[in-house]
Amino acid sequence: ELDLKGLAVAAVKKDGRETLISSYSVFAPEMKTPGTKTVKISYSPDNVNFYYVSFTVEVIKVPVKGISISAYPVSEYKEHAKLDLSALVVKLEFQNPAENREYTYAEIAADPDFIIRGCHGEAHGSILEKGEHEISITYKYEDISCSFAVNVIPRVLTSLKVITPPVSLKVFDR
């Protein structure tokens, strides 16, 4: 995320004098992909004339080596059960091993840098259809991901059926 702490912007007059201003607007591109980004600042002292300035920032890829699953959630379900990822724990491995950290499902779900996707759009609490489903966890970049399979077994019992109704279908109240 772009940190603008320490940013100072000045309006420059014809005679070269500078006046610090605070009522400017900042337009910053997304900062998720590495590379050079241009941040633009605009200012209008009278809502008629607009002045612009820009500067560049370098977005550097987080030094993550990989991601792996430390604790698997439930991996086998009956058809139409709800997907439960609450036991999921993943480990992020950084270039500096002292920074390695494990994240619980609750932490992953609350962190926008993580994306959990099922091959058919499954998410925690989804009703599962029969078959094998792949769930992937991505951290910041597409190449930092891991996955696991969930197997959904078809239910044998599908419904109930009355073969022979009772002899009397009349009930009298007393």
OpenMM code with the backbone's topology and positions (N, CA, C; nanometers):
from openmm import Vec3, app, unit

residues = "GLU LEU ASP LEU LYS GLY LEU ALA VAL ALA ALA VAL LYS LYS ASP GLY ARG GLU THR LEU ILE SER SER TYR SER VAL PHE ALA PRO GLU MET LYS THR PRO GLY THR LYS THR VAL LYS ILE SER TYR SER PRO ASP ASN VAL ASN PHE TYR TYR VAL SER PHE THR VAL GLU VAL ILE LYS VAL PRO VAL LYS GLY ILE SER ILE SER ALA TYR PRO VAL SER GLU TYR LYS GLU HIS ALA LYS LEU ASP LEU SER ALA LEU VAL VAL LYS LEU GLU PHE GLN ASN PRO ALA GLU ASN ARG GLU TYR THR TYR ALA GLU ILE ALA ALA ASP PRO ASP PHE ILE ILE ARG GLY CYS HIS GLY GLU ALA HIS GLY SER ILE LEU GLU LYS GLY GLU HIS GLU ILE SER ILE THR TYR LYS TYR GLU ASP ILE SER CYS SER PHE ALA VAL ASN VAL ILE PRO ARG VAL LEU THR SER LEU LYS VAL ILE THR PRO PRO VAL SER LEU LYS VAL PHE ASP ARG".split()
positions = [
    Vec3(0.0842, -0.1173, 0.0000),
    Vec3(0.0000, 0.0000, 0.0000),
    Vec3(0.0888, 0.1236, 0.0000),
    Vec3(0.0476, 0.2234, -0.0755),
    Vec3(0.1246, 0.3459, -0.0857),
    Vec3(0.1159, 0.4232, 0.0454),
    Vec3(0.2300, 0.4615, 0.0994),
    Vec3(0.2363, 0.5393, 0.2230),
    Vec3(0.2775, 0.6818, 0.1865),
    Vec3(0.1883, 0.7766, 0.2062),
    Vec3(0.2154, 0.9162, 0.1706),
    Vec3(0.2669, 0.9982, 0.2882),
    Vec3(0.2989, 0.9318, 0.3987),
    Vec3(0.3520, 1.0024, 0.5150),
    Vec3(0.4780, 1.0774, 0.4749),
    Vec3(0.4850, 1.2039, 0.5094),
    Vec3(0.6016, 1.2858, 0.4775),
    Vec3(0.5878, 1.3636, 0.3472),
    Vec3(0.4814, 1.3364, 0.2698),
    Vec3(0.4621, 1.4078, 0.1432),
    Vec3(0.4298, 1.5549, 0.1708),
    Vec3(0.4991, 1.6442, 0.1039),
    Vec3(0.4730, 1.7882, 0.1134),
    Vec3(0.4577, 1.8410, -0.0288),
    Vec3(0.3542, 1.9191, -0.0507),
    Vec3(0.3267, 1.9754, -0.1829),
    Vec3(0.3184, 2.1271, -0.1682),
    Vec3(0.3814, 2.1968, -0.2617),
    Vec3(0.3825, 2.3435, -0.2568),
    Vec3(0.3296, 2.3999, -0.3877),
    Vec3(0.2580, 2.5109, -0.3769),
    Vec3(0.2168, 2.5889, -0.4936),
    Vec3(0.3303, 2.6872, -0.5199),
    Vec3(0.3741, 2.6959, -0.6462),
    Vec3(0.4855, 2.7835, -0.6823),
    Vec3(0.4290, 2.9042, -0.7562),
    Vec3(0.4581, 3.0242, -0.7035),
    Vec3(0.4090, 3.1490, -0.7646),
    Vec3(0.5053, 3.1946, -0.8743),
    Vec3(0.4616, 3.2916, -0.9539),
    Vec3(0.5435, 3.3436, -1.0646),
    Vec3(0.6799, 3.3932, -1.0176),
    Vec3(0.6829, 3.4529, -0.8989),
    Vec3(0.8097, 3.5075, -0.8496),
    Vec3(0.8991, 3.3996, -0.7863),
    Vec3(0.8542, 3.2727, -0.7905),
    Vec3(0.9350, 3.1633, -0.7386),
    Vec3(0.9049, 3.1270, -0.5937),
    Vec3(0.8223, 3.2075, -0.5266),
    Vec3(0.7888, 3.1757, -0.3865),
    Vec3(0.7027, 3.0493, -0.3809),
    Vec3(0.7256, 2.9711, -0.2787),
    Vec3(0.6504, 2.8468, -0.2601),
    Vec3(0.5644, 2.8571, -0.1359),
    Vec3(0.4411, 2.8061, -0.1482),
    Vec3(0.3480, 2.8022, -0.0355),
    Vec3(0.3001, 2.6584, -0.0188),
    Vec3(0.3224, 2.6015, 0.0994),
    Vec3(0.2744, 2.4644, 0.1243),
    Vec3(0.1227, 2.4614, 0.1160),
    Vec3(0.0698, 2.3584, 0.0507),
    Vec3(-0.0750, 2.3418, 0.0392),
    Vec3(-0.1139, 2.2049, 0.0929),
    Vec3(-0.2415, 2.1918, 0.1293),
    Vec3(-0.2891, 2.0623, 0.1792),
    Vec3(-0.4156, 2.0171, 0.1068),
    Vec3(-0.4755, 2.1037, 0.0278),
    Vec3(-0.6024, 2.0681, -0.0375),
    Vec3(-0.5805, 2.0151, -0.1794),
    Vec3(-0.4849, 1.9266, -0.1945),
    Vec3(-0.4570, 1.8668, -0.3250),
    Vec3(-0.5187, 1.7278, -0.3307),
    Vec3(-0.5284, 1.6737, -0.4496),
    Vec3(-0.5809, 1.5381, -0.4696),
    Vec3(-0.4692, 1.4487, -0.5206),
    Vec3(-0.4674, 1.3251, -0.4721),
    Vec3(-0.3656, 1.2286, -0.5122),
    Vec3(-0.4337, 1.1168, -0.5909),
    Vec3(-0.3792, 1.0843, -0.7067),
    Vec3(-0.4285, 0.9752, -0.7895),
    Vec3(-0.3160, 0.8742, -0.8029),
    Vec3(-0.3355, 0.7576, -0.7392),
    Vec3(-0.2315, 0.6549, -0.7397),
    Vec3(-0.2850, 0.5292, -0.8071),
    Vec3(-0.2053, 0.4653, -0.8905),
    Vec3(-0.2476, 0.3386, -0.9511),
    Vec3(-0.2427, 0.2271, -0.8465),
    Vec3(-0.2933, 0.1104, -0.8827),
    Vec3(-0.2861, -0.0029, -0.7895),
    Vec3(-0.1389, -0.0356, -0.7634),
    Vec3(-0.1137, -0.0828, -0.6444),
    Vec3(0.0246, -0.1088, -0.6035),
    Vec3(0.0482, -0.2578, -0.5788),
    Vec3(-0.0288, -0.3452, -0.6443),
    Vec3(-0.0145, -0.4889, -0.6226),
    Vec3(0.0861, -0.5545, -0.7146),
    Vec3(0.1081, -0.4981, -0.8325),
    Vec3(0.2025, -0.5603, -0.9247),
    Vec3(0.3354, -0.4848, -0.9222),
    Vec3(0.4459, -0.5572, -0.9214),
    Vec3(0.5777, -0.4922, -0.9180),
    Vec3(0.6017, -0.4067, -1.0424),
    Vec3(0.6820, -0.3037, -1.0256),
    Vec3(0.7185, -0.2162, -1.1361),
    Vec3(0.7142, -0.0705, -1.0954),
    Vec3(0.7444, 0.0170, -1.1919),
    Vec3(0.7435, 0.1615, -1.1676),
    Vec3(0.6017, 0.2139, -1.1847),
    Vec3(0.5542, 0.2888, -1.0879),
    Vec3(0.4189, 0.3449, -1.0894),
    Vec3(0.4280, 0.4964, -1.0803),
    Vec3(0.3391, 0.5652, -1.1510),
    Vec3(0.3351, 0.7108, -1.1477),
    Vec3(0.2182, 0.7572, -1.0619),
    Vec3(0.2493, 0.8374, -0.9617),
    Vec3(0.1489, 0.8960, -0.8728),
    Vec3(0.1297, 1.0410, -0.9170),
    Vec3(0.0044, 1.0784, -0.9393),
    Vec3(-0.0246, 1.2134, -0.9878),
    Vec3(-0.0940, 1.2941, -0.8790),
    Vec3(-0.0588, 1.4227, -0.8732),
    Vec3(-0.1188, 1.5143, -0.7761),
    Vec3(-0.1792, 1.6303, -0.8544),
    Vec3(-0.3004, 1.6667, -0.8162),
    Vec3(-0.3634, 1.7830, -0.8808),
    Vec3(-0.4054, 1.8820, -0.7730),
    Vec3(-0.4104, 2.0090, -0.8148),
    Vec3(-0.4464, 2.1164, -0.7220),
    Vec3(-0.5180, 2.2252, -0.8011),
    Vec3(-0.6246, 2.2764, -0.7428),
    Vec3(-0.6967, 2.3876, -0.8043),
    Vec3(-0.7275, 2.4901, -0.6958),
    Vec3(-0.6636, 2.6068, -0.7015),
    Vec3(-0.6885, 2.7086, -0.5997),
    Vec3(-0.8254, 2.7764, -0.6145),
    Vec3(-0.8849, 2.7638, -0.7354),
    Vec3(-1.0098, 2.8371, -0.7607),
    Vec3(-1.1163, 2.7530, -0.8314),
    Vec3(-1.0968, 2.6232, -0.8426),
    Vec3(-1.1867, 2.5319, -0.9136),
    Vec3(-1.2034, 2.5664, -1.0618),
    Vec3(-1.1137, 2.6469, -1.1162),
    Vec3(-1.1135, 2.6810, -1.2580),
    Vec3(-0.9800, 2.6389, -1.3193),
    Vec3(-0.8736, 2.6800, -1.2562),
    Vec3(-0.7384, 2.6475, -1.3030),
    Vec3(-0.6878, 2.5260, -1.2256),
    Vec3(-0.6307, 2.4297, -1.2988),
    Vec3(-0.5796, 2.3089, -1.2358),
    Vec3(-0.4305, 2.2964, -1.2652),
    Vec3(-0.3565, 2.2514, -1.1644),
    Vec3(-0.2118, 2.2341, -1.1759),
    Vec3(-0.1803, 2.0903, -1.1378),
    Vec3(-0.0812, 2.0335, -1.2049),
    Vec3(-0.0479, 1.8926, -1.1855),
    Vec3(0.1010, 1.8741, -1.1639),
    Vec3(0.1336, 1.7732, -1.0865),
    Vec3(0.2705, 1.7299, -1.0671),
    Vec3(0.2642, 1.5789, -1.0448),
    Vec3(0.3723, 1.5094, -1.0736),
    Vec3(0.3727, 1.3649, -1.0515),
    Vec3(0.5098, 1.3200, -1.0019),
    Vec3(0.5120, 1.2021, -0.9457),
    Vec3(0.6369, 1.1389, -0.9054),
    Vec3(0.6194, 0.9883, -0.9230),
    Vec3(0.7294, 0.9171, -0.9274),
    Vec3(0.7216, 0.7722, -0.9465),
    Vec3(0.7639, 0.6994, -0.8190),
    Vec3(0.7077, 0.5831, -0.8031),
    Vec3(0.7466, 0.4936, -0.6938),
    Vec3(0.7757, 0.3572, -0.7557),
    Vec3(0.8598, 0.2835, -0.6907),
    Vec3(0.8931, 0.1493, -0.7378),
    Vec3(0.8248, 0.0481, -0.6463),
    Vec3(0.7395, -0.0352, -0.7042),
    Vec3(0.6733, -0.1418, -0.6288),
    Vec3(0.7616, -0.2654, -0.6425),
    Vec3(0.8070, -0.3144, -0.5295),
    Vec3(0.8994, -0.4276, -0.5269),
    Vec3(0.8232, -0.5511, -0.4796),
    Vec3(0.8444, -0.6618, -0.5476),
    Vec3(0.7771, -0.7862, -0.5115),
    Vec3(0.8208, -0.8302, -0.3724),
    Vec3(0.7232, -0.8684, -0.2917),
    Vec3(0.7512, -0.9174, -0.1576),
    Vec3(0.8404, -1.0415, -0.1704),
    Vec3(0.9451, -1.0517, -0.0896),
    Vec3(1.0389, -1.1634, -0.1034),
    Vec3(0.9856, -1.2956, -0.0467),
    Vec3(0.8760, -1.3436, -0.1040),
    Vec3(0.8159, -1.4694, -0.0607),
    Vec3(0.8687, -1.5813, -0.1487),
    Vec3(0.9180, -1.6870, -0.0863),
    Vec3(0.9674, -1.8024, -0.1619),
    Vec3(0.8546, -1.8975, -0.1976),
    Vec3(0.7596, -1.9131, -0.1059),
    Vec3(0.6528, -2.0082, -0.1337),
    Vec3(0.5467, -2.0108, -0.0257),
    Vec3(0.4451, -2.0886, -0.0551),
    Vec3(0.3335, -2.1068, 0.0376),
    Vec3(0.3017, -2.2556, 0.0405),
    Vec3(0.2705, -2.3057, 0.1580),
    Vec3(0.2358, -2.4470, 0.1698),
    Vec3(0.1272, -2.4631, 0.2748),
    Vec3(0.0630, -2.5776, 0.2724),
    Vec3(-0.0440, -2.6048, 0.3683),
    Vec3(0.0162, -2.6759, 0.4882),
    Vec3(-0.0044, -2.6186, 0.6068),
    Vec3(0.0459, -2.6783, 0.7316),
    Vec3(-0.0581, -2.7697, 0.7943),
    Vec3(-0.1854, -2.7306, 0.7845),
    Vec3(-0.2945, -2.8115, 0.8396),
    Vec3(-0.4086, -2.8092, 0.7391),
    Vec3(-0.4498, -2.9279, 0.6985),
    Vec3(-0.5556, -2.9400, 0.5981),
    Vec3(-0.6931, -2.9338, 0.6629),
    Vec3(-0.7882, -2.8733, 0.5940),
    Vec3(-0.9256, -2.8784, 0.6433),
    Vec3(-0.9868, -3.0139, 0.6072),
    Vec3(-1.1120, -3.0328, 0.6386),
    Vec3(-1.1823, -3.1558, 0.6026),
    Vec3(-1.1696, -3.1738, 0.4516),
    Vec3(-1.1348, -3.2953, 0.4095),
    Vec3(-1.1120, -3.3164, 0.2658),
    Vec3(-1.2118, -3.4128, 0.2021),
    Vec3(-1.3007, -3.4709, 0.2822),
    Vec3(-1.4007, -3.5598, 0.2244),
    Vec3(-1.5378, -3.5250, 0.2819),
    Vec3(-1.6339, -3.5108, 0.1920),
    Vec3(-1.7683, -3.4685, 0.2290),
    Vec3(-1.8707, -3.5574, 0.1598),
    Vec3(-1.9926, -3.5534, 0.2126),
    Vec3(-2.1068, -3.6128, 0.1434),
    Vec3(-2.1661, -3.5031, 0.0558),
    Vec3(-2.2236, -3.5426, -0.0548),
    Vec3(-2.2858, -3.4487, -0.1476),
    Vec3(-2.3826, -3.3565, -0.0742),
    Vec3(-2.3826, -3.2303, -0.1091),
    Vec3(-2.4661, -3.1224, -0.0558),
    Vec3(-2.4274, -3.0779, 0.0853),
    Vec3(-2.3111, -3.1216, 0.1331),
    Vec3(-2.2594, -3.0713, 0.2614),
    Vec3(-2.1969, -2.9339, 0.2364),
    Vec3(-2.1715, -2.8608, 0.3435),
    Vec3(-2.1087, -2.7286, 0.3317),
    Vec3(-1.9570, -2.7408, 0.3453),
    Vec3(-1.8852, -2.6712, 0.2565),
    Vec3(-1.7396, -2.6685, 0.2624),
    Vec3(-1.6950, -2.5981, 0.3903),
    Vec3(-1.6101, -2.6642, 0.4671),
    Vec3(-1.5615, -2.6084, 0.5936),
    Vec3(-1.4094, -2.5947, 0.5870),
    Vec3(-1.3627, -2.4713, 0.5739),
    Vec3(-1.2191, -2.4446, 0.5655),
    Vec3(-1.1604, -2.3994, 0.6989),
    Vec3(-1.2374, -2.4020, 0.8049),
    Vec3(-1.1951, -2.3437, 0.9328),
    Vec3(-1.0673, -2.4050, 0.9908),
    Vec3(-1.0335, -2.5277, 0.9559),
    Vec3(-0.9112, -2.5905, 1.0086),
    Vec3(-0.7882, -2.5629, 0.9214),
    Vec3(-0.8055, -2.4923, 0.8114),
    Vec3(-0.6948, -2.4650, 0.7198),
    Vec3(-0.5892, -2.3759, 0.7854),
    Vec3(-0.4627, -2.4135, 0.7695),
    Vec3(-0.3486, -2.3321, 0.8127),
    Vec3(-0.2459, -2.3373, 0.7001),
    Vec3(-0.1989, -2.2190, 0.6566),
    Vec3(-0.0950, -2.2154, 0.5536),
    Vec3(0.0300, -2.1497, 0.6101),
    Vec3(0.1429, -2.1865, 0.5506),
    Vec3(0.2710, -2.1301, 0.5927),
    Vec3(0.3306, -2.0514, 0.4763),
    Vec3(0.3670, -1.9263, 0.5035),
    Vec3(0.4389, -1.8450, 0.4059),
    Vec3(0.5867, -1.8562, 0.4373),
    Vec3(0.6659, -1.8857, 0.3339),
    Vec3(0.8104, -1.8962, 0.3496),
    Vec3(0.8756, -1.7797, 0.2765),
    Vec3(0.9514, -1.6996, 0.3507),
    Vec3(1.0191, -1.5828, 0.2961),
    Vec3(1.1657, -1.6150, 0.2711),
    Vec3(1.2327, -1.5275, 0.1971),
    Vec3(1.3758, -1.5464, 0.1723),
    Vec3(1.4530, -1.5460, 0.3032),
    Vec3(1.4066, -1.4654, 0.3981),
    Vec3(1.4647, -1.4648, 0.5320),
    Vec3(1.3789, -1.5579, 0.6186),
    Vec3(1.4289, -1.6768, 0.6546),
    Vec3(1.3489, -1.7734, 0.7309),
    Vec3(1.2915, -1.7186, 0.8617),
    Vec3(1.3538, -1.6161, 0.9189),
    Vec3(1.3023, -1.5578, 1.0434),
    Vec3(1.1661, -1.4920, 1.0227),
    Vec3(1.1316, -1.4609, 0.8974),
    Vec3(1.0032, -1.3972, 0.8670),
    Vec3(0.8923, -1.4973, 0.8363),
    Vec3(0.9252, -1.6272, 0.8272),
    Vec3(0.8235, -1.7289, 0.7982),
    Vec3(0.7114, -1.7205, 0.9007),
    Vec3(0.5885, -1.7461, 0.8526),
    Vec3(0.4732, -1.7334, 0.9418),
    Vec3(0.3613, -1.8243, 0.8955),
    Vec3(0.2850, -1.8741, 0.9924),
    Vec3(0.1660, -1.9530, 0.9625),
    Vec3(0.0423, -1.8662, 0.9810),
    Vec3(-0.0577, -1.8897, 0.8950),
    Vec3(-0.1831, -1.8147, 0.8996),
    Vec3(-0.2993, -1.9127, 0.9114),
    Vec3(-0.3905, -1.8858, 1.0032),
    Vec3(-0.5113, -1.9665, 1.0175),
    Vec3(-0.6120, -1.9230, 0.9113),
    Vec3(-0.7174, -2.0011, 0.8940),
    Vec3(-0.8202, -1.9641, 0.7963),
    Vec3(-0.8801, -1.8282, 0.8298),
    Vec3(-0.9051, -1.8023, 0.9567),
    Vec3(-0.9645, -1.6730, 0.9964),
    Vec3(-0.8734, -1.5567, 0.9548),
    Vec3(-0.7426, -1.5730, 0.9712),
    Vec3(-0.6485, -1.4675, 0.9305),
    Vec3(-0.6440, -1.4524, 0.7788),
    Vec3(-0.6478, -1.5653, 0.7094),
    Vec3(-0.6461, -1.5625, 0.5624),
    Vec3(-0.7701, -1.4916, 0.5092),
    Vec3(-0.8857, -1.5260, 0.5651),
    Vec3(-1.0123, -1.4678, 0.5187),
    Vec3(-1.0168, -1.3170, 0.5422),
    Vec3(-0.9466, -1.2689, 0.6443),
    Vec3(-0.9482, -1.1253, 0.6771),
    Vec3(-0.8385, -1.0466, 0.6053),
    Vec3(-0.7482, -1.1149, 0.5368),
    Vec3(-0.6333, -1.0487, 0.4732),
    Vec3(-0.6543, -1.0414, 0.3218),
    Vec3(-0.6682, -0.9219, 0.2638),
    Vec3(-0.6924, -0.9105, 0.1193),
    Vec3(-0.5763, -0.9577, 0.0317),
    Vec3(-0.4598, -0.9824, 0.0900),
    Vec3(-0.3468, -1.0331, 0.0118),
    Vec3(-0.3624, -1.1820, -0.0208),
    Vec3(-0.4530, -1.2501, 0.0500),
    Vec3(-0.4808, -1.3913, 0.0234),
    Vec3(-0.6090, -1.4033, -0.0584),
    Vec3(-0.6072, -1.4966, -0.1527),
    Vec3(-0.7284, -1.5273, -0.2301),
    Vec3(-0.7471, -1.6782, -0.2248),
    Vec3(-0.8673, -1.7204, -0.1838),
    Vec3(-0.9017, -1.8626, -0.1824),
    Vec3(-1.0053, -1.8827, -0.2919),
    Vec3(-0.9771, -1.9777, -0.3832),
    Vec3(-1.0674, -2.0051, -0.4950),
    Vec3(-1.0873, -2.1542, -0.5107),
    Vec3(-1.2109, -2.1904, -0.5351),
    Vec3(-1.2402, -2.3278, -0.5714),
    Vec3(-1.2486, -2.3375, -0.7225),
    Vec3(-1.2290, -2.4573, -0.7767),
    Vec3(-1.2296, -2.4727, -0.9226),
    Vec3(-1.3666, -2.4433, -0.9825),
    Vec3(-1.4724, -2.4506, -0.9019),
    Vec3(-1.6076, -2.4190, -0.9492),
    Vec3(-1.6660, -2.3012, -0.8718),
    Vec3(-1.5793, -2.2191, -0.8155),
    Vec3(-1.6262, -2.1034, -0.7396),
    Vec3(-1.6579, -2.1344, -0.5938),
    Vec3(-1.6180, -2.2508, -0.5459),
    Vec3(-1.6465, -2.2865, -0.4069),
    Vec3(-1.5777, -2.1906, -0.3109),
    Vec3(-1.6446, -2.1655, -0.2005),
    Vec3(-1.5901, -2.0834, -0.0934),
    Vec3(-1.6355, -2.1453, 0.0379),
    Vec3(-1.5768, -2.1001, 0.1471),
    Vec3(-1.6152, -2.1500, 0.2797),
    Vec3(-1.7671, -2.1382, 0.2947),
    Vec3(-1.8324, -2.2471, 0.3314),
    Vec3(-1.9773, -2.2467, 0.3494),
    Vec3(-2.0567, -2.2825, 0.2252),
    Vec3(-1.9906, -2.3008, 0.1118),
    Vec3(-2.0604, -2.3381, -0.0125),
    Vec3(-2.1174, -2.4788, -0.0010),
    Vec3(-2.2302, -2.5021, -0.0674),
    Vec3(-2.2880, -2.6355, -0.0770),
    Vec3(-2.2129, -2.7089, -0.1884),
    Vec3(-2.1621, -2.8265, -0.1559),
    Vec3(-2.0767, -2.8998, -0.2495),
    Vec3(-2.1541, -3.0018, -0.3324),
    Vec3(-2.1212, -3.0051, -0.4610),
    Vec3(-2.1747, -3.1061, -0.5514),
    Vec3(-2.0753, -3.2216, -0.5567),
    Vec3(-2.1224, -3.3392, -0.6000),
    Vec3(-2.0358, -3.4576, -0.6026),
    Vec3(-1.9175, -3.4379, -0.6975),
    Vec3(-1.8085, -3.5084, -0.6666),
    Vec3(-1.6886, -3.5025, -0.7495),
    Vec3(-1.5701, -3.4481, -0.6736),
    Vec3(-1.4578, -3.4322, -0.7450),
    Vec3(-1.3374, -3.3782, -0.6827),
    Vec3(-1.3294, -3.2287, -0.7110),
    Vec3(-1.2975, -3.1529, -0.6099),
    Vec3(-1.2884, -3.0072, -0.6196),
    Vec3(-1.1486, -2.9652, -0.5752),
    Vec3(-1.0876, -2.8751, -0.6509),
    Vec3(-0.9561, -2.8241, -0.6129),
    Vec3(-0.9730, -2.6841, -0.5548),
    Vec3(-0.9169, -2.6643, -0.4371),
    Vec3(-0.9211, -2.5348, -0.3699),
    Vec3(-0.7791, -2.4793, -0.3711),
    Vec3(-0.7624, -2.3559, -0.4202),
    Vec3(-0.6283, -2.2963, -0.4254),
    Vec3(-0.6218, -2.1737, -0.3350),
    Vec3(-0.5056, -2.1527, -0.2777),
    Vec3(-0.4781, -2.0361, -0.1929),
    Vec3(-0.3629, -1.9619, -0.2581),
    Vec3(-0.3849, -1.8346, -0.2900),
    Vec3(-0.2838, -1.7517, -0.3547),
    Vec3(-0.2485, -1.6368, -0.2615),
    Vec3(-0.1200, -1.6039, -0.2551),
    Vec3(-0.0738, -1.4907, -0.1744),
    Vec3(-0.0119, -1.3861, -0.2661),
    Vec3(-0.0741, -1.2717, -0.2752),
    Vec3(-0.0287, -1.1551, -0.3517),
    Vec3(-0.0118, -1.1781, -0.5008),
    Vec3(0.0606, -1.2819, -0.5426),
    Vec3(0.0931, -1.3030, -0.6829),
    Vec3(0.0479, -1.4428, -0.7249),
    Vec3(0.0105, -1.4575, -0.8513),
    Vec3(-0.0378, -1.5861, -0.9028),
    Vec3(0.0638, -1.6986, -0.8848),
    Vec3(0.1945, -1.6657, -0.8883),
    Vec3(0.2955, -1.7719, -0.8771),
    Vec3(0.3239, -1.8124, -0.7327),
    Vec3(0.2595, -1.7473, -0.6365),
    Vec3(0.2739, -1.7854, -0.4955),
    Vec3(0.1406, -1.8479, -0.4537),
    Vec3(0.1265, -1.9776, -0.4812),
    Vec3(-0.0003, -2.0440, -0.4492),
    Vec3(0.0226, -2.1913, -0.4175),
    Vec3(-0.0770, -2.2484, -0.3541),
    Vec3(-0.0791, -2.3910, -0.3256),
    Vec3(-0.2247, -2.4356, -0.3352),
    Vec3(-0.2473, -2.5653, -0.3394),
    Vec3(-0.3848, -2.6128, -0.3514),
    Vec3(-0.3992, -2.7486, -0.2839),
    Vec3(-0.5241, -2.7854, -0.2646),
    Vec3(-0.5558, -2.9167, -0.2095),
    Vec3(-0.6880, -2.9612, -0.2698),
    Vec3(-0.7119, -3.0922, -0.2646),
    Vec3(-0.8336, -3.1488, -0.3221),
    Vec3(-0.9352, -3.1799, -0.2143),
    Vec3(-1.0602, -3.1633, -0.2510),
    Vec3(-1.1728, -3.2005, -0.1661),
    Vec3(-1.2551, -3.2994, -0.2466),
    Vec3(-1.2845, -3.4143, -0.1874),
    Vec3(-1.3623, -3.5170, -0.2554),
    Vec3(-1.5036, -3.5184, -0.1981),
    Vec3(-1.6021, -3.5115, -0.2874),
    Vec3(-1.7419, -3.5104, -0.2449),
    Vec3(-1.8075, -3.6380, -0.2964),
    Vec3(-1.8501, -3.7217, -0.2017),
    Vec3(-1.9080, -3.8526, -0.2325),
    Vec3(-2.0584, -3.8367, -0.2549),
    Vec3(-2.1103, -3.8981, -0.3624),
    Vec3(-2.2550, -3.8875, -0.3870),
    Vec3(-2.3333, -3.9535, -0.2740),
    Vec3(-2.4451, -3.8944, -0.2429),
    Vec3(-2.5338, -3.9541, -0.1422),
    Vec3(-2.6077, -4.0710, -0.2062),
    Vec3(-2.6259, -4.1780, -0.1298),
    Vec3(-2.6986, -4.2942, -0.1805),
    Vec3(-2.8490, -4.2681, -0.1689),
    Vec3(-2.8938, -4.2189, -0.0558),
    Vec3(-3.0351, -4.1887, -0.0335),
    Vec3(-3.0653, -4.0531, -0.0955),
    Vec3(-3.1683, -4.0499, -0.1820),
    Vec3(-3.2018, -3.9238, -0.2468),
    Vec3(-3.3355, -3.8679, -0.2021),
    Vec3(-3.4291, -3.9556, -0.1629),
    Vec3(-3.5604, -3.9068, -0.1207),
    Vec3(-3.6366, -4.0178, -0.0501),
    Vec3(-3.7580, -3.9880, -0.0063),
    Vec3(-3.8488, -4.0868, 0.0530),
    Vec3(-3.9710, -4.1003, -0.0372),
    Vec3(-4.0369, -4.2163, -0.0283),
    Vec3(-4.1547, -4.2397, -0.1102),
    Vec3(-4.2519, -4.3249, -0.0296),
    Vec3(-4.3792, -4.2878, -0.0317),
    Vec3(-4.4832, -4.3687, 0.0333),
    Vec3(-4.5254, -4.4741, -0.0675),
    Vec3(-4.5071, -4.6003, -0.0331),
    Vec3(-4.5439, -4.7108, -0.1224),
    Vec3(-4.6925, -4.7432, -0.1058),
    Vec3(-4.7346, -4.7599, 0.0186),
    Vec3(-4.8746, -4.7901, 0.0464),
    Vec3(-4.9213, -4.6939, 0.1548),
    Vec3(-5.0246, -4.6139, 0.1259),
    Vec3(-5.0757, -4.5237, 0.2291),
    Vec3(-5.1522, -4.6021, 0.3350),
    Vec3(-5.1777, -4.5428, 0.4520),
    Vec3(-5.2564, -4.6130, 0.5538),
    Vec3(-5.3969, -4.6434, 0.5006),
    Vec3(-5.4619, -4.7418, 0.5621),
    Vec3(-5.5952, -4.7836, 0.5182),
    Vec3(-5.6932, -4.6679, 0.5301),
    Vec3(-5.6860, -4.5952, 0.6402),
    Vec3(-5.7806, -4.4853, 0.6598),
    Vec3(-5.7057, -4.3534, 0.6488),
    Vec3(-5.7573, -4.2700, 0.5606),
    Vec3(-5.6967, -4.1382, 0.5443),
    Vec3(-5.7855, -4.0309, 0.6061),
    Vec3(-5.8810, -4.0749, 0.6956),
    Vec3(-5.9684, -3.9812, 0.7651),
    Vec3(-5.9335, -3.9836, 0.9134),
    Vec3(-5.9269, -3.8632, 0.9686),
    Vec3(-5.8973, -3.8482, 1.1107),
    Vec3(-6.0084, -3.7622, 1.1701),
    Vec3(-6.0651, -3.8081, 1.2816),
    Vec3(-6.1710, -3.7323, 1.3484),
    Vec3(-6.1138, -3.6663, 1.4724),
    Vec3(-6.1487, -3.5401, 1.4921),
    Vec3(-6.1022, -3.4734, 1.6134),
    Vec3(-6.1953, -3.5034, 1.7286),
    Vec3(-6.1538, -3.5008, 1.8489),
    Vec3(-6.2380, -3.5317, 1.9652),
    Vec3(-6.2512, -3.4147, 2.0537),
] * unit.nanometer
topology = app.Topology()
chain = topology.addChain("A")
for resn in residues:
    res = topology.addResidue(resn, chain)
    for name in ("N", "CA", "C"):
        topology.addAtom(name, app.Element.getBySymbol(name[0]), res)
